Amino acid sequence: MEFHLFGEVRAVEGERELTLGNGRPAAVLSLLLLEPSQQVSVDRLVEQLWGEDASAGAPHAVRVYVSRLRASLSRAGLDGSVIVARSGGYRADVPPSAVDLFRFRDLVDRARSARRPEESFELSEAALSLWTADPLAGFPYDDFAVREAERLGEMRLDAFEVWAE
């Protein structure tokens, strides 16, 4: 299964694709996918989603969003066990290579350190081809998405520089 965070949040397995939209459930999934295979506490999810505006019901809302995500994945025939509950939080049980943002980062890093110009060109070109839309575009006002988009924008410029050289 692959996850796409460039543009709208999507999950793809073979021919099946599920667009998860831009709402809070998709934001929760995005936050989990930004730290694949890592435990993310409910408190941290609440902080990232609402900041100081979080209500007392925000932790419950996160649990509801996770339940909706699992149901959406299952209804689409995708593996509903992608999101694993652990005491006090959740994790996306996927390797970083299953997330387009991490494949992009890896390709840019490999392009920078390539010894041959042809290899550097091919790797940077492959990285740039993954940039199909702005990262986390569905969350333009969420701080977590803005920070990540800025970091990735800098990496994109690096990839262009390596490609041009």
DSSP file with accessible surface (Angstrom, degrees, kcal/mol):
  #  RESIDUE AA STRUCTURE BP1 BP2  ACC     N-H-->O    O-->H-N    N-H-->O    O-->H-N    TCO  KAPPA ALPHA  PHI   PSI    X-CA   Y-CA   Z-CA
    1    1 A M              0   0   59      0, 0.0     2,-0.3     0, 0.0    12,-0.2   0.000 360.0 360.0 360.0 139.4    0.0    0.0    0.0
    2    2 A E  E     -A   12   0A  86     10,-3.3    10,-3.1    92,-0.0     2,-0.4  -0.914 360.0-152.2-118.7 150.0    1.2    3.5   -0.9
    3    3 A F  E     -Ab  11  99A   0     95,-3.4    97,-2.5    -2,-0.3     2,-0.5  -0.964   5.1-154.4-123.4 139.0    0.2    6.8    0.6
    4    4 A H  E     +A   10   0A  29      6,-2.8     6,-2.0    -2,-0.4    95,-0.1  -0.960  21.3 167.5-116.7 124.7    0.3   10.1   -1.2
    5    5 A L        +     0   0    0     -2,-0.5   131,-3.6     4,-0.2     2,-0.6   0.361  53.4 100.4-113.8  -1.4    0.6   13.4    0.7
    6    6 A F  B    S-D  135   0B   2    129,-0.3     2,-0.3   130,-0.1   128,-0.2  -0.770 103.0 -17.3 -79.9 122.9    1.4   15.5   -2.4
    7    7 A G  S    S+     0   0   10    127,-2.9   131,-0.7    -2,-0.6   130,-0.4  -0.595 132.7   5.3  80.4-142.2   -2.0   17.1   -3.1
    8    8 A E  S    S-     0   0   89     -2,-0.3     2,-0.3   129,-0.2    14,-0.1  -0.447  91.4 -96.7 -72.6 151.4   -5.0   15.5   -1.4
    9    9 A V  E     + C   0  21A   0     12,-0.9    11,-2.9    -4,-0.1    12,-0.6  -0.529  54.8 173.4 -71.6 124.9   -4.3   12.6    1.0
   10   10 A R  E     -AC   4  19A  54     -6,-2.0    -6,-2.8    -2,-0.3     2,-0.4  -0.981  26.5-153.0-135.7 150.3   -4.7    9.4   -0.9
   11   11 A A  E     -AC   3  18A   0      7,-2.6     7,-3.0    -2,-0.3     2,-0.4  -0.976  18.7-172.8-119.1 135.3   -4.2    5.7   -0.2
   12   12 A V  E     +AC   2  17A  24    -10,-3.1   -10,-3.3    -2,-0.4     2,-0.4  -0.995  15.3 172.8-133.8 132.9   -3.4    3.3   -3.1
   13   13 A E  E >   - C   0  16A  60      3,-2.8     3,-2.3    -2,-0.4     2,-0.2  -0.919  68.6 -54.2-138.2 110.0   -3.2   -0.4   -3.2
   14   14 A G  T 3  S-     0   0   68     -2,-0.4   -12,-0.0     1,-0.3    -1,-0.0  -0.396 123.2 -15.5  61.7-123.7   -2.8   -1.9   -6.7
   15   15 A E  T 3  S+     0   0  196     -2,-0.2     2,-0.4    -3,-0.1    -1,-0.3   0.566 118.5  95.7 -86.7 -11.5   -5.7   -0.6   -8.8
   16   16 A R  E <   +C   13   0A 114     -3,-2.3    -3,-2.8    61,-0.1     2,-0.4  -0.692  51.1 179.0 -86.8 133.0   -7.7    0.6   -5.7
   17   17 A E  E     -C   12   0A 101     -2,-0.4     2,-0.5    -5,-0.2    -5,-0.2  -0.996  11.7-166.8-134.6 139.5   -7.4    4.2   -4.7
   18   18 A L  E     -C   11   0A  34     -7,-3.0    -7,-2.6    -2,-0.4     2,-0.6  -0.984  10.4-152.7-128.8 118.4   -9.1    6.0   -1.9
   19   19 A T  E     -C   10   0A  69     -2,-0.5    -9,-0.2    -9,-0.2   -10,-0.1  -0.831   7.7-167.7 -87.8 121.8   -9.0    9.8   -1.7
   20   20 A L  E     -     0   0A  26    -11,-2.9     3,-0.4    -2,-0.6     6,-0.3   0.442  28.3-141.8 -94.1  -1.7   -9.3   10.7    1.9
   21   21 A G  E     -C    9   0A  22    -12,-0.6   -12,-0.9     1,-0.2    -1,-0.3  -0.287  26.8 -72.3  81.6-160.0  -10.1   14.3    1.4
   22   22 A N  S    S+     0   0   66    -14,-0.1    -1,-0.2   115,-0.1    -2,-0.0   0.227  86.5 111.2-125.2   9.5   -8.9   17.4    3.4
   23   23 A G  S  > S-     0   0   41     -3,-0.4     4,-2.0     1,-0.1     3,-0.2  -0.053  86.6 -81.7 -79.7-174.8  -10.9   17.1    6.6
   24   24 A R  H  > S+     0   0   73      1,-0.2     4,-2.5     2,-0.2     5,-0.2   0.867 126.2  57.1 -60.0 -39.7   -9.7   16.4   10.1
   25   25 A P  H  > S+     0   0   30      0, 0.0     4,-2.3     0, 0.0    -1,-0.2   0.949 109.8  46.2 -58.1 -41.9   -9.6   12.6    9.6
   26   26 A A  H  > S+     0   0    1     -6,-0.3     4,-2.6     1,-0.2    -2,-0.2   0.866 109.9  54.5 -67.3 -33.2   -7.2   13.0    6.7
   27   27 A A  H  X S+     0   0    0     -4,-2.0     4,-2.5     2,-0.2    -1,-0.2   0.910 107.0  50.9 -66.0 -39.9   -5.2   15.5    8.8
   28   28 A V  H  X S+     0   0    0     -4,-2.5     4,-2.3     2,-0.2    -2,-0.2   0.949 111.5  47.5 -61.1 -47.0   -4.8   12.8   11.5
   29   29 A L  H  X S+     0   0    0     -4,-2.3     4,-2.8     1,-0.2    -2,-0.2   0.926 110.4  52.6 -61.1 -42.2   -3.7   10.3    8.9
   30   30 A S  H  X S+     0   0    0     -4,-2.6     4,-1.7     1,-0.2    -1,-0.2   0.925 108.4  50.3 -59.5 -44.7   -1.2   12.8    7.5
   31   31 A L  H  < S+     0   0   11     -4,-2.5     4,-0.4     1,-0.2    -1,-0.2   0.907 112.4  47.1 -61.2 -40.6    0.3   13.5   10.9
   32   32 A L  H >< S+     0   0    0     -4,-2.3     3,-1.2     1,-0.2    60,-0.5   0.904 111.2  51.3 -68.0 -38.6    0.7    9.8   11.5
   33   33 A L  H 3< S+     0   0    0     -4,-2.8    -1,-0.2     1,-0.3    -2,-0.2   0.738  98.3  65.3 -72.6 -22.0    2.2    9.3    8.1
   34   34 A L  T 3< S+     0   0   26     -4,-1.7    -1,-0.3     1,-0.3    -2,-0.2   0.667 114.4  33.3 -71.4 -14.7    4.7   12.1    8.7
   35   35 A E  S X  S-     0   0   56     -3,-1.2     3,-1.9    -4,-0.4    57,-0.4  -0.509  91.0-166.0-133.8  63.5    6.1    9.8   11.4
   36   36 A P  T 3  S+     0   0   10      0, 0.0    57,-0.2     0, 0.0    -3,-0.1  -0.209  72.2   6.8 -59.8 141.0    5.6    6.3   10.0
   37   37 A S  T 3  S+     0   0   51     55,-3.0     2,-0.4     1,-0.2    56,-0.1   0.584 106.1 115.8  64.7  13.6    6.0    3.4   12.4
   38   38 A Q  S <  S-     0   0  112     -3,-1.9    54,-0.4    -6,-0.3     2,-0.3  -0.920  72.1-113.6-113.9 140.2    6.3    5.9   15.3
   39   39 A Q        -     0   0   79     -2,-0.4     2,-0.5    52,-0.1    52,-0.2  -0.511  29.6-167.5 -68.1 129.4    3.9    6.2   18.2
   40   40 A V  E     -E   90   0C   4     50,-3.0    50,-2.5    -2,-0.3    46,-0.1  -0.988  19.0-130.7-121.1 119.3    2.1    9.6   18.1
   41   41 A S  E  >  -E   89   0C  48     -2,-0.5     4,-2.3    48,-0.2    48,-0.3  -0.281  14.0-123.0 -69.2 153.7    0.2   10.4   21.3
   42   42 A V  H  > S+     0   0    7     46,-2.8     4,-2.9     1,-0.2     5,-0.2   0.906 114.7  56.9 -60.6 -38.9   -3.4   11.6   21.2
   43   43 A D  H  > S+     0   0  121     45,-0.4     4,-2.5     1,-0.2    -1,-0.2   0.903 107.1  47.5 -59.7 -41.8   -2.2   14.7   23.1
   44   44 A R  H  > S+     0   0   92      2,-0.2     4,-2.7     1,-0.2    -1,-0.2   0.900 111.0  50.9 -67.3 -40.4    0.3   15.5   20.3
   45   45 A L  H  X S+     0   0    0     -4,-2.3     4,-2.3     2,-0.2     5,-0.2   0.933 111.1  48.9 -60.7 -44.1   -2.3   15.0   17.7
   46   46 A V  H  X>S+     0   0   15     -4,-2.9     4,-3.0     1,-0.2     5,-0.9   0.936 111.8  49.2 -60.4 -45.8   -4.7   17.3   19.5
   47   47 A E  H  X5S+     0   0  122     -4,-2.5     4,-1.3     1,-0.2    -2,-0.2   0.918 112.9  46.6 -61.1 -42.9   -1.9   19.9   19.8
   48   48 A Q  H  <5S+     0   0   30     -4,-2.7    96,-0.5     1,-0.2    -1,-0.2   0.849 119.1  40.5 -69.0 -33.8   -1.1   19.7   16.1
   49   49 A L  H  <5S+     0   0    6     -4,-2.3    -2,-0.2    -5,-0.2    -1,-0.2   0.856 136.4   8.7 -84.1 -38.5   -4.7   19.9   15.0
   50   50 A W  H ><5S-     0   0   58     -4,-3.0     3,-1.9    -5,-0.2    -3,-0.2   0.607  77.2-171.5-120.6 -19.1   -6.1   22.5   17.4
   51   51 A G  G ><<S-     0   0   36     -4,-1.3     3,-1.4    -5,-0.9    -1,-0.2  -0.293  76.3 -11.2  58.9-135.0   -3.2   24.0   19.3
   52   52 A E  G 3  S+     0   0  199      1,-0.3    -1,-0.3    -5,-0.1    -5,-0.1   0.632 131.5  69.6 -72.9 -11.8   -4.4   26.3   22.0
   53   53 A D  G <  S+     0   0  144     -3,-1.9    -1,-0.3    -6,-0.1    -2,-0.2   0.366  70.2 129.1 -86.9   5.4   -8.0   26.2   20.7
   54   54 A A    <   -     0   0   39     -3,-1.4     2,-0.2     1,-0.1    -7,-0.0  -0.373  47.5-147.2 -65.9 136.6   -8.4   22.5   21.7
   55   55 A S    >   -     0   0   79     -2,-0.1     3,-1.6     1,-0.1    -1,-0.1  -0.471  30.9-100.1 -94.1 173.6  -11.5   21.7   23.6
   56   56 A A  T 3  S+     0   0  106      1,-0.3     4,-0.3    -2,-0.2    -1,-0.1   0.785 123.5  56.3 -64.4 -24.3  -11.9   19.1   26.3
   57   57 A G  T 3> S+     0   0   42      1,-0.2     4,-2.2     2,-0.1    -1,-0.3   0.473  77.9  96.9 -87.4  -0.4  -13.6   16.9   23.7
   58   58 A A  H <> S+     0   0    2     -3,-1.6     4,-2.3     1,-0.2    -1,-0.2   0.894  79.2  53.6 -60.6 -42.1  -10.7   17.0   21.3
   59   59 A P  H  > S+     0   0   35      0, 0.0     4,-1.8     0, 0.0    -1,-0.2   0.921 110.6  48.3 -60.3 -38.8   -9.1   13.7   22.4
   60   60 A H  H  > S+     0   0  124     -4,-0.3     4,-2.3     1,-0.2    -2,-0.2   0.908 108.2  54.7 -64.5 -40.9  -12.4   12.0   21.8
   61   61 A A  H  X S+     0   0   22     -4,-2.2     4,-2.7     1,-0.2    -1,-0.2   0.907 105.0  53.5 -60.3 -40.1  -12.7   13.6   18.4
   62   62 A V  H  X S+     0   0    0     -4,-2.3     4,-2.5     1,-0.2    -1,-0.2   0.931 108.3  49.9 -60.0 -44.0   -9.2   12.2   17.4
   63   63 A R  H  X S+     0   0  115     -4,-1.8     4,-2.2     1,-0.2    -1,-0.2   0.898 110.8  49.5 -62.3 -39.0  -10.5    8.7   18.4
   64   64 A V  H  X S+     0   0   43     -4,-2.3     4,-2.5     2,-0.2    -1,-0.2   0.927 109.9  51.2 -65.1 -43.0  -13.6    9.2   16.2
   65   65 A Y  H  X S+     0   0   41     -4,-2.7     4,-2.5     2,-0.2    -2,-0.2   0.912 109.8  49.7 -61.9 -41.5  -11.5   10.4   13.3
   66   66 A V  H  X S+     0   0    1     -4,-2.5     4,-2.6     2,-0.2    -1,-0.2   0.921 109.7  51.4 -64.0 -41.4   -9.2    7.3   13.6
   67   67 A S  H  X S+     0   0   75     -4,-2.2     4,-2.3     1,-0.2    -2,-0.2   0.923 110.7  48.5 -61.2 -42.7  -12.3    5.1   13.6
   68   68 A R  H  X S+     0   0  140     -4,-2.5     4,-2.7     2,-0.2    -1,-0.2   0.898 110.5  51.4 -63.8 -41.4  -13.6    6.8   10.5
   69   69 A L  H  X S+     0   0    4     -4,-2.5     4,-2.6     2,-0.2     5,-0.2   0.936 110.0  48.6 -61.5 -47.1  -10.3    6.4    8.7
   70   70 A R  H  X S+     0   0   80     -4,-2.6     4,-2.4     1,-0.2    -2,-0.2   0.920 112.9  48.3 -59.3 -43.2  -10.2    2.7    9.5
   71   71 A A  H  X S+     0   0   34     -4,-2.3     4,-3.0    -5,-0.2     5,-0.2   0.917 110.8  50.8 -64.7 -42.4  -13.7    2.3    8.3
   72   72 A S  H  X S+     0   0   32     -4,-2.7     4,-1.7     1,-0.2     6,-0.2   0.923 111.4  47.9 -61.6 -44.4  -12.9    4.2    5.1
   73   73 A L  H  <>S+     0   0    0     -4,-2.6     5,-2.6     1,-0.2    -1,-0.2   0.926 114.3  46.5 -62.4 -44.1   -9.9    2.1    4.4
   74   74 A S  H ><5S+     0   0   70     -4,-2.4     3,-1.8    -5,-0.2    -2,-0.2   0.921 109.9  52.3 -65.6 -44.8  -11.8   -1.1    5.0
   75   75 A R  H 3<5S+     0   0  185     -4,-3.0    -1,-0.2     1,-0.3    -2,-0.2   0.840 107.8  53.1 -60.6 -32.0  -14.8   -0.1    2.9
   76   76 A A  T 3<5S-     0   0   33     -4,-1.7    -1,-0.3    -5,-0.2    -2,-0.2   0.450 121.1-109.4 -83.1   1.5  -12.4    0.6    0.0
   77   77 A G  T < 5S+     0   0   34     -3,-1.8     2,-0.2     1,-0.3    -3,-0.2   0.598  78.3 130.7  81.3   9.6  -10.9   -2.8    0.3
   78   78 A L  S   <S-     0   0    6     -5,-2.6     2,-0.5    -6,-0.2    -1,-0.3  -0.591  74.2 -79.9 -92.4 161.4   -7.7   -1.4    1.6
   79   79 A D    >   -     0   0   82     -2,-0.2     3,-0.9     1,-0.2    -5,-0.1  -0.424  37.2-164.5 -65.6 113.8   -6.0   -2.7    4.7
   80   80 A G  G >  S+     0   0   15     -2,-0.5     3,-0.5     1,-0.2    -1,-0.2   0.518  79.3  74.6 -77.6  -4.6   -7.8   -1.3    7.7
   81   81 A S  G 3   +     0   0   67      1,-0.2    -1,-0.2    -8,-0.1    12,-0.2   0.257  62.4 102.6 -92.8  15.3   -5.0   -2.2   10.1
   82   82 A V  G <  S+     0   0    7     -3,-0.9    11,-3.6     1,-0.1     2,-0.7   0.887  75.2  60.0 -63.0 -38.1   -2.7    0.5    8.8
   83   83 A I  E <  S-F   92   0C   2     -3,-0.5     2,-0.5     9,-0.2     9,-0.2  -0.839  76.9-164.4 -98.2 117.5   -3.5    2.6   11.9
   84   84 A V  E     -F   91   0C  23      7,-3.0     7,-2.0    -2,-0.7     2,-0.4  -0.872  12.0-137.6-106.9 129.8   -2.5    0.8   15.1
   85   85 A A  E     +F   90   0C  49     -2,-0.5     2,-0.3     5,-0.2     5,-0.2  -0.702  26.3 174.7 -85.9 133.9   -3.7    1.9   18.5
   86   86 A R  E >   -F   89   0C 122      3,-2.7     3,-3.1    -2,-0.4   -46,-0.0  -0.923  50.5 -63.8-130.7 160.6   -1.1    1.9   21.3
   87   87 A S  T 3  S-     0   0  119     -2,-0.3     3,-0.1     1,-0.3     0, 0.0  -0.182 122.6  -3.8 -51.0 115.9   -1.6    3.1   24.8
   88   88 A G  T 3  S+     0   0   54      1,-0.1   -46,-2.8   -47,-0.1   -45,-0.4   0.538 133.0  15.2  80.8   6.9   -2.2    6.8   24.6
   89   89 A G  E <   -EF  41  86C   4     -3,-3.1    -3,-2.7   -48,-0.3     2,-0.3  -0.960  69.2-101.8-176.5-162.4   -1.8    7.1   20.9
   90   90 A Y  E     -EF  40  85C  22    -50,-2.5   -50,-3.0    -2,-0.3     2,-0.3  -0.923  15.8-158.2-142.0 163.0   -1.6    5.7   17.4
   91   91 A R  E     - F   0  84C  55     -7,-2.0    -7,-3.0    -2,-0.3     2,-0.8  -0.994  25.3-121.7-144.3 148.8    0.9    4.9   14.7
   92   92 A A  E     - F   0  83C   0    -60,-0.5   -55,-3.0   -54,-0.4     2,-2.1  -0.825  25.9-146.5 -86.0 114.1    0.8    4.4   11.0
   93   93 A D        +     0   0   81    -11,-3.6   -10,-0.1    -2,-0.8    -1,-0.1  -0.472  59.8 108.8 -84.8  66.4    2.1    0.8   10.6
   94   94 A V  S    S-     0   0   11     -2,-2.1    -2,-0.1   -61,-0.0   -92,-0.0  -0.983  71.3-110.9-138.5 148.4    3.8    1.5    7.2
   95   95 A P    >   -     0   0   72      0, 0.0     3,-2.3     0, 0.0     4,-0.2  -0.482  34.4-112.7 -74.2 152.9    7.4    1.8    6.2
   96   96 A P  G >  S+     0   0   65      0, 0.0     3,-2.2     0, 0.0     6,-0.4   0.853 115.4  67.1 -54.0 -32.3    8.6    5.3    5.2
   97   97 A S  G 3  S+     0   0   80      1,-0.3     6,-0.1     5,-0.1     9,-0.0   0.665  89.5  65.4 -65.7 -12.5    9.0    4.0    1.6
   98   98 A A  G <  S+     0   0   10     -3,-2.3   -95,-3.4   -96,-0.1     2,-0.5   0.524  91.1  75.4 -84.9  -4.1    5.2    3.6    1.4
   99   99 A V  B X> S-b    3   0A   0     -3,-2.2     4,-1.9    -4,-0.2     3,-0.9  -0.932  76.3-142.5-114.3 125.1    4.8    7.4    1.7
  100  100 A D  H 3> S+     0   0    2    -97,-2.5     4,-2.6    -2,-0.5     5,-0.2   0.847  99.3  58.9 -57.1 -34.2    5.5    9.6   -1.3
  101  101 A L  H 3> S+     0   0    0      1,-0.2     4,-2.3     2,-0.2    -1,-0.3   0.893 108.1  45.6 -62.7 -37.4    7.1   12.4    0.8
  102  102 A F  H <> S+     0   0   37     -3,-0.9     4,-2.6    -6,-0.4    -1,-0.2   0.861 110.6  52.3 -76.0 -33.8    9.7   10.0    2.2
  103  103 A R  H  X S+     0   0   50     -4,-1.9     4,-2.5    -7,-0.3    -2,-0.2   0.926 110.5  50.2 -64.0 -41.1   10.4    8.6   -1.2
  104  104 A F  H  X S+     0   0    0     -4,-2.6     4,-2.4    -5,-0.2    -2,-0.2   0.955 111.6  47.0 -59.1 -51.3   11.0   12.2   -2.4
  105  105 A R  H  X S+     0   0   54     -4,-2.3     4,-2.5     1,-0.2    -1,-0.2   0.910 112.3  50.4 -58.4 -44.5   13.3   12.9    0.5
  106  106 A D  H  X S+     0   0   79     -4,-2.6     4,-2.6     1,-0.2    -1,-0.2   0.919 110.5  48.7 -61.9 -45.2   15.3    9.7   -0.1
  107  107 A L  H  X S+     0   0   27     -4,-2.5     4,-2.5     2,-0.2    -1,-0.2   0.903 111.4  49.7 -63.8 -39.8   15.7   10.4   -3.8
  108  108 A V  H  X S+     0   0    0     -4,-2.4     4,-2.4     2,-0.2    -2,-0.2   0.941 112.1  48.2 -64.7 -44.5   16.9   14.0   -3.2
  109  109 A D  H  X S+     0   0   73     -4,-2.5     4,-1.5     1,-0.2    -2,-0.2   0.923 113.4  47.1 -61.3 -43.2   19.4   12.8   -0.6
  110  110 A R  H  X S+     0   0  111     -4,-2.6     4,-0.8     1,-0.2    -1,-0.2   0.883 110.4  52.8 -67.2 -36.3   20.7   10.1   -2.9
  111  111 A A  H >< S+     0   0    1     -4,-2.5     3,-0.6     1,-0.2    -2,-0.2   0.907 107.8  51.9 -64.9 -40.7   20.9   12.6   -5.8
  112  112 A R  H 3< S+     0   0  112     -4,-2.4    -1,-0.2     1,-0.2    -2,-0.2   0.855 116.2  39.3 -61.9 -37.7   23.0   14.9   -3.6
  113  113 A S  H 3< S+     0   0   88     -4,-1.5    -1,-0.2    -5,-0.2    -2,-0.2   0.431  85.2 123.9 -97.2   1.4   25.4   12.2   -2.7
  114  114 A A    <<  -     0   0   23     -4,-0.8    -3,-0.0    -3,-0.6     6,-0.0  -0.317  51.6-150.7 -63.5 143.1   25.6   10.4   -6.1
  115  115 A R  S    S+     0   0  233      1,-0.0    -1,-0.1     5,-0.0     3,-0.0   0.789  77.8  61.2 -85.7 -31.0   29.2   10.1   -7.5
  116  116 A R  S  > S-     0   0  135      1,-0.1     4,-2.4     0, 0.0     5,-0.2  -0.826  76.7-137.5-102.5 136.9   28.3   10.2  -11.1
  117  117 A P  H  > S+     0   0   94      0, 0.0     4,-2.7     0, 0.0     5,-0.2   0.881 105.2  55.1 -57.8 -36.3   26.5   13.2  -12.7
  118  118 A E  H  > S+     0   0  105      2,-0.2     4,-2.5     1,-0.2     5,-0.2   0.904 109.2  46.6 -65.1 -41.1   24.2   10.8  -14.7
  119  119 A E  H  > S+     0   0   66      2,-0.2     4,-2.6    -3,-0.2     5,-0.2   0.922 112.2  50.4 -66.5 -42.5   23.1    9.1  -11.5
  120  120 A S  H  X S+     0   0   19     -4,-2.4     4,-2.5     1,-0.2     5,-0.2   0.920 111.3  49.2 -60.4 -43.1   22.5   12.4   -9.8
  121  121 A F  H  X S+     0   0   81     -4,-2.7     4,-2.5    -5,-0.2    -2,-0.2   0.944 112.3  47.1 -61.3 -48.9   20.4   13.6  -12.7
  122  122 A E  H  X S+     0   0  118     -4,-2.5     4,-2.3     1,-0.2    -2,-0.2   0.910 114.1  46.9 -63.1 -42.8   18.3   10.5  -12.8
  123  123 A L  H  X S+     0   0   17     -4,-2.6     4,-2.4     2,-0.2    -1,-0.2   0.915 113.9  46.7 -67.7 -42.1   17.7   10.5   -9.1
  124  124 A S  H  X S+     0   0    0     -4,-2.5     4,-2.7    -5,-0.2    -2,-0.2   0.898 112.3  51.2 -67.6 -36.6   16.8   14.2   -8.9
  125  125 A E  H  X S+     0   0   95     -4,-2.5     4,-1.8    -5,-0.2    -2,-0.2   0.920 109.9  49.6 -64.6 -41.0   14.5   13.8  -11.9
  126  126 A A  H  X S+     0   0   38     -4,-2.3     4,-0.8    -5,-0.2    -2,-0.2   0.908 111.3  49.9 -63.9 -40.4   12.8   10.8  -10.2
  127  127 A A  H >X S+     0   0    0     -4,-2.4     3,-1.2     1,-0.2     4,-0.5   0.945 110.3  49.1 -62.5 -48.2   12.3   12.9   -7.1
  128  128 A L  H >< S+     0   0   28     -4,-2.7     3,-1.0     1,-0.3    -1,-0.2   0.823 102.7  62.5 -63.5 -29.0   10.9   15.9   -9.0
  129  129 A S  H 3< S+     0   0   81     -4,-1.8    -1,-0.3     1,-0.2    -2,-0.2   0.751  96.1  60.2 -69.2 -21.6    8.4   13.6  -10.8
  130  130 A L  H << S+     0   0   38     -3,-1.2     2,-2.2    -4,-0.8     3,-0.2   0.710  81.0  90.2 -75.6 -18.9    6.9   12.7   -7.4
  131  131 A W    <<  +     0   0   26     -3,-1.0    -1,-0.2    -4,-0.5     3,-0.1  -0.487  44.7 149.0 -80.6  79.2    6.0   16.4   -6.9
  132  132 A T  S    S-     0   0   99     -2,-2.2     2,-0.3     1,-0.2    -1,-0.2   0.671  70.8  -7.7 -87.5 -19.1    2.5   16.1   -8.5
  133  133 A A  S    S-     0   0   39     -3,-0.2    -1,-0.2  -126,-0.1     3,-0.1  -0.951  97.4 -62.9-163.5 168.5    1.0   18.8   -6.3
  134  134 A D    >   -     0   0  102     -2,-0.3  -127,-2.9  -128,-0.2     3,-1.2  -0.350  64.6-100.5 -61.2 141.6    1.9   20.9   -3.3
  135  135 A P  B 3  S-D    6   0B   6      0, 0.0  -129,-0.3     0, 0.0    -1,-0.1  -0.369 100.3  -2.1 -66.6 138.6    2.5   18.7   -0.2
  136  136 A L  T >  S+     0   0    3   -131,-3.6     3,-2.1  -129,-0.2  -130,-0.1   0.821  81.8 163.9  51.9  38.3   -0.4   18.5    2.2
  137  137 A A  T <   +     0   0   49     -3,-1.2  -129,-0.2  -130,-0.4    -1,-0.1   0.736  62.8  66.5 -61.4 -23.5   -2.2   21.0    0.0
  138  138 A G  T 3  S+     0   0   17   -131,-0.7    -1,-0.3     1,-0.2     3,-0.1   0.521  99.1  52.9 -77.1  -3.3   -5.5   20.2    1.7
  139  139 A F    X   +     0   0    4     -3,-2.1     3,-1.4     1,-0.1    -1,-0.2  -0.403  60.1 151.4-127.7  55.9   -4.4   21.8    5.0
  140  140 A P  T 3  S+     0   0   76      0, 0.0    -1,-0.1     0, 0.0    -2,-0.1   0.682  77.3  43.1 -66.6 -15.2   -3.1   25.3    4.0
  141  141 A Y  T 3  S+     0   0  209     -3,-0.1     2,-0.5     4,-0.0     3,-0.1   0.395  88.3 101.5-110.8   1.6   -3.9   26.7    7.4
  142  142 A D    X>  -     0   0   26     -3,-1.4     4,-2.3     1,-0.1     3,-0.5  -0.777  67.2-142.1 -90.7 126.5   -2.6   23.9    9.7
  143  143 A D  H 3> S+     0   0  111     -2,-0.5     4,-2.7     1,-0.2     5,-0.3   0.867  99.2  56.4 -55.6 -41.0    0.8   24.7   11.2
  144  144 A F  H 3> S+     0   0    7    -96,-0.5     4,-1.9     1,-0.2    -1,-0.2   0.909 111.3  44.0 -60.1 -39.3    2.0   21.1   10.8
  145  145 A A  H <> S+     0   0    3     -3,-0.5     4,-2.7    -6,-0.2    -1,-0.2   0.896 111.9  51.7 -73.7 -39.2    1.3   21.2    7.1
  146  146 A V  H  X S+     0   0   53     -4,-2.3     4,-2.3     2,-0.2    -2,-0.2   0.938 111.2  48.0 -63.1 -45.6    2.8   24.6    6.5
  147  147 A R  H  X S+     0   0  100     -4,-2.7     4,-2.1     1,-0.2    -2,-0.2   0.930 114.6  45.3 -61.0 -46.3    6.1   23.6    8.3
  148  148 A E  H  X S+     0   0    9     -4,-1.9     4,-2.6    -5,-0.3     5,-0.2   0.910 111.4  52.4 -66.5 -40.7    6.4   20.4    6.3
  149  149 A A  H  X S+     0   0   31     -4,-2.7     4,-2.4     1,-0.2    -1,-0.2   0.895 108.9  51.0 -62.9 -38.3    5.5   22.1    3.0
  150  150 A E  H  X S+     0   0  122     -4,-2.3     4,-1.9     2,-0.2    -1,-0.2   0.932 111.1  47.8 -64.0 -46.0    8.3   24.7    3.7
  151  151 A R  H  X S+     0   0  124     -4,-2.1     4,-1.8     1,-0.2    -2,-0.2   0.931 114.7  45.8 -58.9 -46.1   10.9   22.0    4.4
  152  152 A L  H  X S+     0   0    0     -4,-2.6     4,-2.4     1,-0.2    -1,-0.2   0.853 107.0  58.3 -69.4 -33.3    9.9   20.1    1.3
  153  153 A G  H  X S+     0   0   25     -4,-2.4     4,-2.0    -5,-0.2    -1,-0.2   0.903 106.3  49.3 -61.1 -40.1    9.9   23.2   -0.8
  154  154 A E  H  X S+     0   0  128     -4,-1.9     4,-2.1     1,-0.2    -1,-0.2   0.904 110.8  50.0 -64.2 -40.6   13.5   23.7    0.2
  155  155 A M  H  X S+     0   0   27     -4,-1.8     4,-2.5     2,-0.2    -2,-0.2   0.865 106.7  55.7 -65.7 -34.9   14.3   20.1   -0.8
  156  156 A R  H  X S+     0   0   82     -4,-2.4     4,-2.4     2,-0.2    -1,-0.2   0.921 106.7  49.5 -63.6 -41.8   12.6   20.7   -4.1
  157  157 A L  H  X S+     0   0  106     -4,-2.0     4,-2.4     2,-0.2    -1,-0.2   0.914 110.0  51.6 -62.0 -41.4   14.9   23.6   -4.8
  158  158 A D  H  X S+     0   0   50     -4,-2.1     4,-2.7     1,-0.2    -2,-0.2   0.913 108.6  51.3 -58.4 -44.3   17.8   21.4   -3.9
  159  159 A A  H  X S+     0   0    0     -4,-2.5     4,-2.7     1,-0.2    -2,-0.2   0.904 109.4  50.0 -62.5 -40.6   16.5   18.7   -6.3
  160  160 A F  H  X S+     0   0   86     -4,-2.4     4,-2.7     2,-0.2    -1,-0.2   0.909 111.1  49.7 -62.6 -41.7   16.3   21.3   -9.1
  161  161 A E  H  X S+     0   0  113     -4,-2.4     4,-2.0     2,-0.2    -2,-0.2   0.932 112.9  45.4 -63.1 -46.3   19.8   22.5   -8.4
  162  162 A V  H  < S+     0   0   18     -4,-2.7    -2,-0.2     2,-0.2    -1,-0.2   0.923 114.0  49.9 -62.8 -43.1   21.2   19.0   -8.5
  163  163 A W  H  < S+     0   0  103     -4,-2.7    -2,-0.2     1,-0.2    -1,-0.2   0.923 111.2  49.0 -60.9 -44.0   19.2   18.2  -11.7
  164  164 A A  H  <        0   0   75     -4,-2.7    -1,-0.2     1,-0.2    -2,-0.2   0.848 360.0 360.0 -67.2 -35.5   20.5   21.4  -13.4
  165  165 A E     <        0   0  189     -4,-2.0    -1,-0.2    -5,-0.2    -2,-0.2   0.838 360.0 360.0 -67.8 360.0   24.1   20.6  -12.5
